[in-house]
Amino acid sequence: MSRLLEVAGARTYADAGVSIEAGDDVVQRYKSSVESTFRPGVLGGIGGFGGLFALDTKKYDEPVLVASADGVGTKLEVARLVGRYDTVGIDLVAMLVDDLACVGAEPLFMLDYVAVGAVNAEQLEVLVAGIADGCRQANVALLGGETAEHGGVMKPDDLDVAGFALGVVERREILSAQRVCAGDVLVGLHSPGLRSNGYSLAREVLVTSGASLQKPAFKGSTRTLGDELLVPSVIYAPCVSALRHELGAAVHAVAHITGGGIVGNVVRLLPDDLNAVIDMESFPTPEIFFEIQRRGPVSAAEMVRVFNCGLGMVVALDPSAGAAAVTLARSLGVGASLVGGVRSGTGDVVLT
């Protein structure tokens, strides 16, 4: 390799909008938050070229690895406008591990990817502390990640975050539509807010229409609109794990109500010859959804196609286990109710 030249008045990476020193500082700020998530299986610490995790294969006869990738979407724009990033990290974890839970997997670890226009060390420290909080809730290790400063491409206050998670499930215990039977009951796990989905529409009707994020979210609300829209997602994976542990094979399938709303996600746990019938009055719908509908206006059909409307997850179970599932979920602090059942049909979701 040719020897590099020494030049006068040389430009630096910082001149191009990227500070190596600021990036190194952020990694040190992350360290304690990241290490607080470590669980058995984690090898080494942060700072390596790759994160190491030793899978305990003795626990499984035929382990199957399950992977997921997701982000927080345009909820980040609300966080930017409010100037608060302490909860969106929890949302990221929820989107990842709750997808893994839908196939019965135990989440093991995750990686994050944060892209910024310019490093704001305090802001990023808060963001990663939120991710670590979510990881501790889900018993998932934050095994590593990447913080990328895109100077000259992203605006200085632009930020995006994504994540990747890995879990494991015994092959014979994989949850799927093939386990669902006519007569199964549907248990809904309640959602107190929008989670991380539908924010493009929510912002269109609530924020860009001129509503102040600092004023009450709706008439009688004790929270500002900004705080209401930043309510963190419930992380359901530990509850689903407890249901599977206590009820075993009675748990047949799980739908995570994310993009696509109730209709677009519950259909994913159905065989082609069965329908899911859901009673929309069997679970509480938080007022923020009605505010979106009023302010839009947004039709009822569009609401259930876009938003969770109060259902964060739907679990299909043997009818003998429905009441026990509701009781167990509530004992874990997760709102739950019987919301419907599975009937002969054509693979559709029927809302009543």
Secondary structure, DSSP 8 states (H G I E B T S, - for coil): -------TT---TGGGT--HHHHHHHHHHHHHHHHTT--TTEES-TTSSS-EE---GGG-SSEEEEEEEEE-TTHHHHHHHHT--SSHHHHHHHHHHHHHHTTT-EEEEEEEEEEESS--HHHHHHHHHHHHHHHHHHT-EEEEEEEEE-BTTB-TT-EEEEEEEEEEEEGGG---GGG--TT-EEEEEE-SS-TTSSHHHHHHHHTTTT--TTSBSSTT-SSBHHHHHT------HHHHHHHHHHHGGGEEEEEE--TTHHHHHHGGG--TTEEEEE-TTSS---HHHHHHHHHTT--HHHHHHH--TTEEEEEEE-GGGHHHHHHHHHHTT--EEEEEEEEESSS-EEE-
